[in-house]
Amino acid sequence: MFDPQIIFAGVLNGLLAGGVYVLVAVGLTLIYGVLHIINFAHGSLLMLAMYAVFWLWRLLGVDPYVALPLVIAGAFGFGWLLYRGVIGRFSHGRDENILLITLGLSIVIDNVALLFFGGDTQTIDVPYAGLFVEIGAAFLPLPKIVSFAASLLLCAVLGLYMTRSDTGKAIRAVAKERQGARLVGIDVDNIFAISYGIGIACLGAAACLLMPSYYVTPTSGHAFVLVAFTIVVLGGMGSFIGAAVGGFIIGITEALGGLFLGEQLGQIGISLIFILILLLKPTGLFGSRA
Amino acid sequence: MARPRCCVLEVSGLRAGYGAVEVLRGIDLAVATGEIVALLGSNGAGKSTLNNNICGLYRPFGGAIRFDGSDIAGSPSMRIVEAGLIQVPEGRRVFPNLSVRDNLELGSYRRGRPARARNLERVLAIFPRLDERLAQAAGTLSGGEQQMLAIGRGLMSEPRLLILDEPSLGLSPLLVEEMFALIGRLNGDGLAILLVEQNVVQSLAVAHRAYVLENGRITLSGKAADLAQDPELRKSYLGH
């Protein structure tokens, strides 16, 4: 049963799953890095984006990959508005308030989704869902390969944006030195909103890449966020590189765990890594915070 | 009392503080075009409170702050930066995770953007040390280098008035000398400077005029040369 070829296939599958995890975790770590809070609404907003992709397909027949730019833009706008209209407004500048507001938002969003969309599992039928690519002994579903490649590409674009553009530099400046940022004329509140928007835009992208091979229910975001949170802690809170490396480690761990222990118990590996990293290196692999 | 329109900065009757605590109890202060004005005072006199209210980090309780003739009291800091009033803060406040180059470029985030390349060249000519460290993260610089970076970042936004908050703090005596020489040179190019300092002797040597702030009030003001001879000031700050 533990044929090296099966393990090889498991590792490849985990790597592919890791791509989307990276995207979800990068959004989470970006928001944490700038706002210094864990966005508890992350899973609910991912679920909302997945429904957006689903309804775009169901009502208008838009292919999830075609919808990608639209959903990214929409998710950015939604996140920006959510910060400007709700989170920033009611937090009164206190980080712990932001934390509670995102928690409240998640409860509201989940239940509104349940009210309007019902509890049924929804899936999308795309013609390419059943296509496989053969690499050695591994048969890899085409949608997963696409989502892996697109996730990496989007993370690279985001990385370039953060290091090359003025707004990206301003986001990184605000993350570490808010006062200094104000003194060069950076609109810190707007940078908060933009960062939140980018974090949610990552979820929009993840939703488009997930839907061809995944399903959505009002609770389907939570599984991803638990995983993403583990990734962020593993890689180091606020670290981009950490989120990327952590995403793949967790993806592979999950796949191998599933292989050896079965689908139900496979998640134990993730929890184990979470506990180990907290015990051995609480700052994470790439964490800088003392 | 009417003042001539020559003043870049004119603070009148400024009251400010934190919460219910009033720190500044009616400050009058002016900086004219091309002038170095020293604001002297010991720890806790209210110097930084004054700075932070002028720069829009806090909202004053009352009074007026006029910059280039328009009232900026209570405006957000980005509008004040846009107008050309730039503070180089105490403690430098450079972006530790960004490179020296990125720090300098962000200096022209709100103002001076079109001439960014030219200003960068100019700043690097003033601080050749920064030129050697362009790619280095600002957090890894020495204290003196970070101070240069903070001033350089301020110059990137083509200030009409530069507020320097304790630029000599934490520097070695040699660097302090260099810092005051630099302040003189910057002013020589026509830049108005409000120098907020505890270092009384050297501040009075470089400044045209000075104010002494004590317990939230201006207790002394006048020409720097006269203040340097003031028996009261000599007694409380110089010990003789």
Interface residues (C-beta under 8 A of the other chain):
Chain A: D166 K169 A170 R172 A173 A175 K176 E177 Q179 G180 A181 R182 L183 V184 G185 I186 D187
Chain B: C55 G56 L57 P76 S77 M78 V81 E82 I86 Q87 V88 P89 R92 R93 V94 F95 P96 N97 L98 D102 E105 L106 G107 Y109 R110 R111 R153 S157
